[in-house]
Amino acid sequence: MANKTSKKRKPLADFPRRYQGNKYGMYKLISTIGIFIIVGLFIIIGAQYFQYFKAAQELARFEERVSEHETRQEMLQEEVEKLQHIDYIEVLARDRLGLVKPGEIIFQIED
């Protein structure tokens, strides 16, 4: 009689998921949290990449401006060196200001 009253129970894994109780709910919770963590990491990585891309563009713009300023500085330095010579100053005075040496006669031809 003891054999009839004590039936063998099936292992828990044999039952459908809805009958497993908290075990299925816990897996679902852990899976959901894991998915949120992965999505959050993708969002953070995407934001960091966007900031890196934006900073790289800004750096390229600044490097271009620095290059332009360095080129202009070299041109100005050359102009300063030329202005140290009296001959160059004389040429500028004749071209830009229309100055003449004493005794020179200037002929202007108008078109």
Secondary structure, DSSP 8 states (H G I E B T S, - for coil): -HHHHS-----GGGS-GGGSTHHHHHHHHHHHHHHHHHHHHHHHHHHHHHHHHHHHHHHHHHHHHHHHHHHHHHHHHHHHHHTTSHHHHHHHIIIII----TT--------
